[in-house]
């Protein structure tokens, strides 16, 4: 199995929380931070699987400078960042598994 580490960011926007993967550009939203992160993980997984089905996963990850690990990296810490406007965002480095047959 192969893995990547990507950065998920969640910010409040109106009555929702918007989430985005900084490296891959996938995005989603939810009614709370947890839902927004879960939906983003699902969207990112679908994106990676689609790239794998097309035989483009390695190329796209190289172009986006996302490192592929041959082992599962350790969990990394979740941080809260306060932006100048007073908005607090959650920044979560996330380990995503890649289907070895697709990369």
VOVO-66946 format. One record per residue: residue in three letters; residue number from 1; x, y, z of N, C-alpha, C in turn. Coordinates in nm, 3 decimals, decimal comma. Each point is the difference from the previous one (the first is absolute). Layout:
% VOVO-66946
res | n | n_x | n_y | n_z | ca_x | ca_y | ca_z | c_x | c_y | c_z
ALA | NUM | X | Y | Z | X | Y | Z | X | Y | Z
...
//
This chain:
% VOVO-66946
res | n | n_x | n_y | n_z | ca_x | ca_y | ca_z | c_x | c_y | c_z
UNK | 1 | 0,085 | -0,118 | 0,000 | -0,085 | 0,118 | 0,000 | 0,089 | 0,124 | 0,000
UNK | 2 | -0,045 | 0,100 | -0,071 | 0,070 | 0,129 | -0,004 | -0,089 | 0,105 | 0,065
UNK | 3 | 0,064 | 0,109 | 0,047 | -0,071 | 0,105 | 0,072 | 0,051 | 0,137 | -0,043
UNK | 4 | -0,084 | 0,101 | 0,021 | 0,041 | 0,139 | -0,016 | -0,046 | 0,077 | 0,124
UNK | 5 | 0,063 | 0,114 | 0,023 | -0,045 | 0,091 | 0,106 | -0,044 | 0,128 | -0,069
UNK | 6 | -0,124 | 0,040 | 0,028 | -0,053 | 0,124 | -0,056 | -0,053 | 0,085 | 0,115
UNK | 7 | -0,020 | 0,128 | -0,027 | -0,044 | 0,094 | 0,103 | -0,145 | 0,038 | -0,023
UNK | 8 | -0,084 | -0,029 | 0,100 | -0,141 | 0,038 | -0,003 | -0,017 | 0,126 | 0,085
UNK | 9 | -0,074 | 0,097 | -0,052 | -0,027 | 0,124 | 0,071 | -0,151 | 0,018 | 0,007
UNK | 10 | -0,052 | 0,037 | 0,118 | -0,143 | 0,025 | 0,019 | -0,018 | 0,140 | 0,056
UNK | 11 | -0,093 | 0,075 | -0,062 | -0,031 | 0,134 | 0,047 | -0,150 | 0,019 | 0,001
UNK | 12 | -0,050 | 0,078 | 0,095 | -0,143 | 0,032 | -0,002 | -0,031 | 0,095 | -0,114
UNK | 13 | -0,113 | -0,023 | -0,065 | -0,046 | 0,089 | -0,107 | -0,152 | 0,006 | 0,008
UNK | 14 | -0,051 | 0,107 | 0,054 | -0,144 | 0,009 | 0,022 | -0,043 | -0,103 | 0,101
UNK | 15 | -0,104 | -0,076 | -0,032 | -0,048 | -0,102 | 0,092 | 0,067 | -0,136 | -0,020
UNK | 16 | 0,095 | -0,009 | -0,092 | 0,069 | -0,124 | -0,030 | 0,149 | 0,011 | 0,032
UNK | 17 | 0,066 | -0,115 | -0,007 | 0,146 | -0,007 | 0,008 | 0,049 | -0,051 | -0,134
UNK | 18 | 0,092 | 0,072 | -0,059 | 0,055 | -0,036 | -0,131 | 0,137 | -0,064 | 0,022
UNK | 19 | 0,024 | -0,111 | -0,068 | 0,127 | -0,071 | 0,013 | 0,067 | -0,012 | -0,137
UNK | 20 | 0,134 | 0,003 | 0,003 | 0,076 | -0,007 | -0,125 | 0,130 | -0,075 | 0,025
UNK | 21 | 0,039 | -0,078 | -0,100 | 0,131 | -0,065 | 0,001 | 0,095 | 0,094 | -0,075
UNK | 22 | 0,099 | 0,054 | 0,070 | 0,087 | 0,100 | -0,060 | 0,081 | -0,055 | -0,118
UNK | 23 | 0,049 | -0,121 | 0,011 | 0,086 | -0,056 | -0,105 | -0,077 | -0,042 | -0,124
UNK | 24 | -0,119 | -0,059 | 0,017 | -0,072 | -0,059 | -0,112 | -0,114 | 0,086 | -0,053
UNK | 25 | -0,044 | 0,097 | 0,079 | -0,107 | 0,089 | -0,045 | -0,140 | -0,055 | 0,017
UNK | 26 | -0,015 | -0,116 | 0,063 | -0,134 | -0,051 | 0,027 | -0,064 | 0,084 | 0,110
UNK | 27 | -0,133 | 0,005 | 0,001 | -0,069 | 0,082 | 0,099 | -0,135 | -0,062 | 0,033
UNK | 28 | -0,054 | 0,040 | 0,116 | -0,132 | -0,044 | 0,042 | -0,048 | 0,095 | 0,109
UNK | 29 | -0,111 | -0,036 | 0,064 | -0,053 | 0,081 | 0,110 | -0,087 | -0,087 | 0,089
UNK | 30 | -0,034 | 0,054 | 0,117 | -0,088 | -0,071 | 0,092 | -0,061 | 0,096 | 0,100
UNK | 31 | -0,091 | -0,051 | 0,080 | -0,066 | 0,081 | 0,101 | 0,091 | 0,026 | 0,120
UNK | 32 | 0,102 | -0,085 | 0,018 | 0,098 | 0,022 | 0,107 | 0,138 | -0,040 | -0,053
UNK | 33 | 0,103 | 0,024 | 0,081 | 0,137 | -0,027 | -0,045 | 0,023 | -0,147 | -0,030
UNK | 34 | -0,053 | -0,087 | 0,084 | 0,019 | -0,144 | -0,018 | -0,062 | -0,047 | -0,131
UNK | 35 | -0,124 | 0,042 | -0,027 | -0,067 | -0,039 | -0,124 | 0,076 | 0,052 | -0,121
UNK | 36 | 0,048 | 0,124 | 0,007 | 0,075 | 0,058 | -0,112 | 0,127 | -0,078 | -0,027
UNK | 37 | 0,071 | -0,043 | 0,105 | 0,122 | -0,078 | -0,018 | -0,030 | -0,140 | -0,054
UNK | 38 | -0,107 | -0,063 | 0,049 | -0,037 | -0,133 | -0,049 | -0,038 | 0,004 | -0,147
UNK | 39 | -0,078 | 0,100 | -0,038 | -0,040 | 0,012 | -0,141 | 0,120 | 0,031 | -0,089
UNK | 40 | 0,094 | 0,079 | 0,050 | 0,120 | 0,029 | -0,076 | 0,084 | -0,125 | -0,019
UNK | 41 | 0,012 | -0,082 | 0,103 | 0,075 | -0,125 | -0,012 | -0,064 | -0,090 | -0,107
UNK | 42 | -0,134 | -0,007 | -0,001 | -0,070 | -0,078 | -0,102 | 0,025 | 0,055 | -0,140
UNK | 43 | -0,010 | 0,132 | -0,015 | 0,020 | 0,062 | -0,131 | 0,144 | -0,021 | -0,048
UNK | 44 | 0,095 | 0,008 | 0,091 | 0,140 | -0,019 | -0,037 | 0,026 | -0,145 | -0,039
UNK | 45 | -0,062 | -0,093 | 0,071 | 0,014 | -0,141 | -0,035 | -0,057 | -0,028 | -0,139
UNK | 46 | -0,117 | 0,054 | -0,030 | -0,059 | -0,017 | -0,133 | 0,092 | 0,058 | -0,108
UNK | 47 | 0,054 | 0,118 | 0,026 | 0,093 | 0,064 | -0,094 | 0,122 | -0,089 | -0,026
UNK | 48 | 0,061 | -0,050 | 0,108 | 0,118 | -0,086 | -0,015 | -0,034 | -0,130 | -0,072
UNK | 49 | -0,114 | -0,060 | 0,031 | -0,041 | -0,124 | -0,067 | -0,026 | 0,024 | -0,149
UNK | 50 | -0,059 | 0,114 | -0,032 | -0,025 | 0,033 | -0,141 | 0,132 | 0,018 | -0,074
UNK | 51 | 0,094 | 0,071 | 0,062 | 0,133 | 0,013 | -0,060 | 0,064 | -0,136 | -0,022
UNK | 52 | -0,017 | -0,089 | 0,099 | 0,055 | -0,135 | -0,013 | -0,064 | -0,077 | -0,113
UNK | 53 | -0,132 | 0,010 | -0,012 | -0,071 | -0,068 | -0,108 | 0,047 | 0,048 | -0,137
UNK | 54 | 0,035 | 0,128 | -0,007 | 0,048 | 0,059 | -0,126 | 0,150 | -0,022 | -0,023
UNK | 55 | 0,067 | -0,059 | 0,099 | 0,145 | -0,021 | -0,010 | 0,080 | 0,129 | 0,014
UNK | 56 | -0,057 | 0,099 | 0,064 | 0,064 | 0,132 | 0,009 | 0,044 | 0,037 | 0,142
UNK | 57 | -0,020 | -0,087 | 0,097 | 0,025 | 0,036 | 0,139 | 0,145 | 0,041 | 0,024
UNK | 58 | 0,095 | -0,084 | -0,039 | 0,142 | 0,034 | 0,021 | 0,038 | 0,131 | -0,065
UNK | 59 | -0,043 | 0,020 | -0,124 | 0,036 | 0,122 | -0,072 | -0,055 | 0,124 | 0,070
UNK | 60 | -0,128 | -0,004 | 0,037 | -0,063 | 0,116 | 0,064 | 0,065 | 0,028 | 0,135
UNK | 61 | 0,025 | -0,103 | 0,078 | 0,063 | 0,021 | 0,130 | 0,141 | 0,057 | -0,014
UNK | 62 | 0,074 | -0,046 | -0,100 | 0,133 | 0,057 | -0,027 | -0,011 | 0,147 | -0,037
UNK | 63 | -0,093 | 0,033 | -0,090 | -0,017 | 0,139 | -0,042 | -0,038 | 0,091 | 0,117
UNK | 64 | -0,079 | -0,053 | 0,092 | -0,044 | 0,079 | 0,116 | 0,099 | -0,011 | 0,116
UNK | 65 | 0,112 | -0,070 | -0,025 | 0,107 | -0,017 | 0,098 | -0,048 | -0,063 | 0,131
UNK | 66 | -0,087 | -0,102 | -0,013 | -0,050 | -0,075 | 0,115 | 0,085 | -0,127 | 0,010
UNK | 67 | 0,066 | -0,017 | 0,112 | 0,089 | -0,114 | 0,022 | -0,082 | -0,127 | 0,022
UNK | 68 | 0,042 | -0,109 | -0,063 | -0,064 | -0,131 | 0,018 | 0,088 | -0,082 | 0,093
UNK | 69 | -0,061 | -0,055 | 0,105 | 0,072 | -0,081 | 0,098 | -0,031 | -0,148 | -0,024
UNK | 70 | 0,099 | -0,085 | 0,018 | -0,020 | -0,144 | -0,013 | -0,037 | -0,063 | 0,134
UNK | 71 | -0,014 | 0,082 | 0,104 | -0,039 | -0,043 | 0,134 | -0,101 | 0,101 | 0,053
UNK | 72 | -0,076 | -0,039 | 0,102 | -0,099 | 0,092 | 0,055 | 0,069 | 0,099 | 0,094
UNK | 73 | 0,002 | 0,128 | -0,035 | 0,063 | 0,099 | 0,086 | -0,077 | 0,013 | 0,133
UNK | 74 | 0,070 | 0,043 | 0,103 | -0,063 | 0,020 | 0,131 | -0,102 | 0,113 | -0,010
UNK | 75 | -0,101 | -0,006 | 0,087 | -0,097 | 0,109 | 0,006 | 0,070 | 0,129 | 0,040
UNK | 76 | -0,045 | 0,108 | -0,056 | 0,058 | 0,130 | 0,031 | -0,104 | 0,085 | 0,071
UNK | 77 | 0,046 | 0,104 | 0,064 | -0,089 | 0,078 | 0,085 | -0,095 | 0,090 | -0,078
UNK | 78 | -0,113 | 0,026 | 0,061 | -0,099 | 0,093 | -0,054 | 0,027 | 0,135 | 0,065
UNK | 79 | 0,001 | 0,105 | -0,080 | 0,027 | 0,134 | 0,052 | -0,117 | 0,092 | -0,028
UNK | 80 | -0,018 | 0,096 | 0,085 | -0,097 | 0,108 | -0,022 | 0,080 | 0,126 | -0,030
UNK | 81 | -0,038 | 0,067 | -0,105 | 0,069 | 0,123 | -0,039 | -0,101 | 0,113 | 0,003
UNK | 82 | 0,036 | 0,110 | 0,062 | -0,088 | 0,116 | 0,004 | 0,051 | 0,099 | -0,105
UNK | 83 | -0,085 | 0,030 | -0,095 | 0,033 | 0,092 | -0,106 | -0,028 | 0,143 | 0,047
UNK | 84 | 0,057 | 0,100 | -0,065 | -0,017 | 0,139 | 0,043 | -0,145 | 0,044 | 0,017
UNK | 85 | -0,089 | -0,051 | -0,081 | -0,140 | 0,041 | 0,008 | -0,069 | -0,060 | 0,121
UNK | 86 | 0,073 | -0,076 | 0,081 | -0,059 | -0,061 | 0,118 | -0,063 | -0,135 | -0,026
UNK | 87 | 0,008 | -0,048 | -0,123 | -0,057 | -0,130 | -0,035 | 0,101 | -0,108 | 0,038
UNK | 88 | -0,047 | -0,099 | 0,071 | 0,086 | -0,112 | 0,038 | -0,022 | -0,114 | -0,098
UNK | 89 | 0,109 | -0,052 | -0,055 | -0,007 | -0,113 | -0,091 | 0,064 | -0,121 | 0,065
UNK | 90 | -0,047 | -0,116 | -0,039 | 0,065 | -0,124 | 0,042 | 0,087 | -0,046 | -0,116
UNK | 91 | 0,125 | -0,030 | 0,030 | 0,092 | -0,052 | -0,099 | 0,035 | -0,141 | 0,044
UNK | 92 | -0,032 | -0,098 | -0,085 | 0,023 | -0,140 | 0,035 | 0,079 | -0,070 | -0,108
UNK | 93 | 0,129 | -0,028 | 0,027 | 0,073 | -0,089 | -0,091 | -0,068 | -0,138 | 0,006
UNK | 94 | -0,028 | -0,058 | -0,114 | -0,078 | -0,123 | -0,007 | 0,073 | -0,105 | -0,084
UNK | 95 | 0,013 | -0,120 | 0,056 | 0,059 | -0,111 | -0,074 | -0,109 | -0,066 | -0,082
UNK | 96 | 0,021 | -0,008 | -0,131 | -0,098 | -0,063 | -0,090 | 0,065 | -0,125 | -0,063
UNK | 97 | -0,066 | -0,115 | 0,009 | 0,054 | -0,119 | -0,066 | -0,026 | 0,005 | -0,151
UNK | 98 | 0,094 | -0,053 | -0,074 | -0,016 | -0,015 | -0,145 | -0,009 | -0,148 | -0,029
UNK | 99 | -0,089 | -0,037 | -0,090 | -0,009 | -0,140 | -0,042 | 0,126 | -0,030 | -0,082
UNK | 100 | 0,084 | -0,090 | 0,049 | 0,129 | -0,027 | -0,062 | -0,013 | -0,041 | -0,147
UNK | 101 | -0,108 | -0,067 | -0,036 | -0,020 | -0,045 | -0,138 | -0,032 | 0,116 | -0,093
UNK | 102 | -0,042 | 0,112 | 0,054 | -0,043 | 0,111 | -0,084 | 0,107 | 0,105 | -0,024
UNK | 103 | 0,107 | -0,001 | 0,080 | 0,100 | 0,106 | -0,015 | 0,108 | -0,038 | -0,096
//
